[in-house]
Amino acid sequence: MIAICPPSCGRSATSLHGDALLSGRPACAFVFFFKLSILKLHNDPATTLNTVTAYGPDYIEVNQVRFSHAVAFGPEGAVAEWPVRSPADITSALLEQAAGLSRAARDPMAFLDDPEPSNGELPGARPPDAPEVLLVGTGARQKMLPPAALRPLLAIGVGIEVMDTQAAARTYNILMAEGRRVVVALLPPHGDA
């Protein structure tokens, strides 16, 4: 309990606290007592979800495990090594791998047998297991990727955001904490400024 005395009383809050709390009765007829509750205004970290816990000039730390190579992961599942050493190595196939999608062999004429889209669905709509967005951290500096590498994922409704690794790590943690379907692929900065 905290005792609060109105300013007209002239007593300091410290002496009022002592008088009221030690004697069990208020020192002023106008004292109000409040019971305080402590409320946390932030979420507890979800310890079961993959979280970027640190990064440095030559590493990325996920769930307090340090990696010195490129990694790709989502909120759940394994943190996989991503076989990319520089942004120039990134292809559409590697972006699909990072997003957890696989290219299934398909007859090029199979689209003729597909049902007509209903409920406003677009042909090539995002598969149910695909992330909403793939974040790509390109190292110490943002390096734009060629449009041809982005086109296949964009065509099926997966958003791609390319940024420096530190920004991608922070953005991933925020989106993951919001419960979004996000995947991140991060290259260690390696001081490539």
Residue pairs with C-beta under 8 A, 6 or more apart in sequence:
1 21
1 33
1 34
1 35
1 36
2 17
2 33
2 34
2 36
3 16
3 17
3 20
3 21
3 26
3 31
3 32
3 33
4 13
4 16
4 31
4 32
4 33
4 34
5 11
5 13
5 16
5 26
5 27
5 28
5 30
5 31
5 32
6 28
6 30
8 30
9 16
9 28
9 30
9 31
11 19
11 27
11 28
15 27
16 26
16 27
16 28
16 31
19 26
19 27
20 26
20 27
20 31
20 33
26 33
43 177
45 51
45 177
46 177
48 76
49 75
49 76
49 176
50 62
50 63
50 73
50 74
50 75
50 76
50 77
50 79
50 176
51 62
51 63
51 173
51 176
52 60
52 61
52 62
52 169
52 170
52 172
52 173
52 184
52 186
53 61
53 62
53 63
53 64
54 60
54 61
54 64
54 66
55 61
55 165
55 166
55 169
55 186
55 188
55 189
56 189
57 140
57 188
57 189
57 190
57 191
58 68
58 188
58 189
58 190
58 191
59 66
59 67
59 68
59 188
60 66
60 67
60 71
60 165
60 169
60 186
60 188
61 67
62 71
62 73
62 79
63 79
65 79
67 79
67 81
67 188
68 188
69 81
69 82
69 188
70 81
70 82
70 83
70 84
70 85
70 185
70 186
70 187
70 188
71 79
71 80
71 81
71 82
71 185
71 186
72 79
72 80
72 82
72 97
72 98
72 183
72 184
72 185
72 186
73 79
73 80
73 183
73 184
74 100
74 131
74 176
74 181
74 182
74 183
74 184
75 176
75 182
77 100
82 94
82 97
82 98
82 185
82 186
82 187
83 89
83 94
84 90
84 94
84 185
84 187
85 187
86 139
86 187
86 192
87 138
87 139
87 143
87 145
87 187
90 136
90 138
90 145
90 149
91 149
92 148
92 149
92 150
92 151
92 152
92 153
93 103
95 134
95 136
95 145
95 149
95 150
95 152
95 153
95 160
95 185
96 102
96 103
96 152
96 153
98 134
98 136
98 183
98 185
99 130
99 131
99 134
99 153
99 158
99 183
100 129
100 130
100 131
100 183
101 127
101 129
101 130
101 153
101 156
101 158
111 123
114 123
117 123
117 125
122 157
124 155
124 156
124 157
125 156
125 157
126 132
126 156
126 157
126 158
127 156
130 156
130 157
130 158
130 181
131 158
131 181
131 182
131 183
132 158
132 159
132 180
132 181
132 182
133 158
133 159
133 160
133 161
133 175
133 180
133 181
133 182
133 183
134 153
134 158
134 159
134 160
134 161
134 182
134 183
134 184
134 185
135 161
135 163
135 168
135 171
135 172
135 175
135 182
135 183
135 184
135 185
136 145
136 160
136 161
136 162
136 163
136 168
136 184
136 185
137 163
137 164
137 165
137 166
137 167
137 168
137 169
137 184
137 185
137 186
137 187
138 145
138 162
138 163
138 164
138 165
138 187
139 164
139 165
139 187
139 188
139 189
139 190
139 192
140 164
140 165
140 189
140 190
140 191
140 192
140 193
141 164
141 192
141 193
142 162
142 163
142 164
142 167
143 162
144 162
145 160
145 162
150 160
153 160
154 160
161 168
161 171
163 171
164 189
165 186
165 187
165 188
165 189
166 189
168 184
168 186
169 184
169 186
172 182
172 184
175 182
176 182
